[in-house]
Amino acid sequence: MTYDSVYDLLRGLHIIMVIAWMAGLMILPRLFAYHTETAPPGSEFDAHFLRWEGKVYAIILNPAMVLAWIFGGLLIWVDVHRRSAGWGFLLEPWMVAKLAGVIFLTGWQHYLGRARRAFVAGRRDRPAKFWRMTNELPFLAAIVMVLAVTTEFGRR
Ligand code: HEM
């Protein structure tokens, strides 16, 4: 097995995890919006939403984020150590845009985690409109990030 084929395999696994991560990031705020609109604290529906949200977080979001990071990190490791790319490419504009997106998505996921715990505590800190309006943010970030890696703009 050459390092190029290892790299291609890691890239595929990375993209699969990114797909799962994005799916979770897009479904959870939508559940929060329906939860806020239709299920008062303590109601039967409230309990259903809490269970669904907990599952999305624990079964999709957390594992997918960790694995996307692990495979992304391994791609960097192979680039730096086996394909002699050096560390410099991490400071090229396309990679800076990509990493800024990654930091944003990771922070956004933590924010969603805090919001989930507020629902568990019976609080509705944000109106449904907030969750509808912010629902597309991860997708907008993904557009920037995917085009950054496919075009590699500003590559030296
Ligand atoms: C979680 C942390 C992440 C890290 C550390 C990371 C890092 C990387 C690295 C080093 C590459 C190889 C770039 C190259 O040299 O061509 C890559 C590829 C890629 N990444 Fe990520 N990434 C992360 C998250 C994401 C996310 C959230 C998305 C999409 C929303 C994404 C989309 C992609 C795509 C589509 C490729 C393949 C590009 C190609 O083969 O042309 N990554 N990633």
Boltz pocket constraint, residues with backbone or C-beta under 6 A from the ligand:
constraints:
  - pocket:
      binder: B
      contacts: [[A, 11], [A, 14], [A, 15], [A, 18], [A, 22], [A, 65], [A, 68], [A, 69], [A, 70], [A, 71], [A, 72], [A, 73], [A, 75], [A, 76], [A, 79], [A, 102], [A, 105], [A, 138], [A, 141], [A, 142], [A, 143], [A, 145], [A, 146], [A, 149], [A, 150]]
      max_distance: 6.0
